[in-house]
Amino acid sequence: MDSIYENNRVRKIITWIAGASISLLSNAETVRNVAHSPYVNVQFVETSNAMPVKDLESMLNFKISKDKNNFEEEIEFEKERYLLAKMIFGEAGNFSQTEKIAVAYTALNRVNEGCYGKNLKEVIEAPYQYSCFIPSIKKRMKLDEAEKLAPEKWKECTEIAGNLLKGEYKDPTSGATHYYNPSIVKYPGWKKMKKIGRIKTEEGKDSAHLFFRELN
């Protein structure tokens, strides 16, 4: 993941330099004052019709602040995508795309409902909620090595996670916050739950998981 953040950072820096260079090339008076500022240390050919120094410095400060905010948002998005992809991989990696989306939506719905945490990280990593994150199971499944062990499956999970966070999929569960696979475990004994049941996959089959919504 460090390489993803580093690539984004380098791309942001290059984009900023290019934009700053174009603005400065049309400004002779400003060049003399800004060339020795903390932001720019290059020489330009002088031209006429200079922009006031104060205006350019305000523009540069605004751009730096905006780029920083965008960069921080991208980092946060990648962190959430990576965590959600691990959850999809561990909980529904062997199932259809629709079932992967349905399972992942339970985490998003929990965030919206304000139960088990106020953000995706708190919800997904809440103790004994999503079984693949229980320490002994996580270790056995080698979630942290998913990309290396199953690259194609991992790629699909990361793509689904990214699209989910961008709002590109509808919730196929009608607001489910819980699920279980009756072929693997017995009914967990949940109380105050509305049963949603199985959903239809893209193949027209019933999902392996049964879905529920917690009643507040």
Summary of the structure (lengths in Angstrom):
residues: 216
radius of gyration: 24.4
end to end distance: 37.0
largest distance: 78.6
contacts: 614
relative contact order: 0.11
helix: 58%
strand: 7%
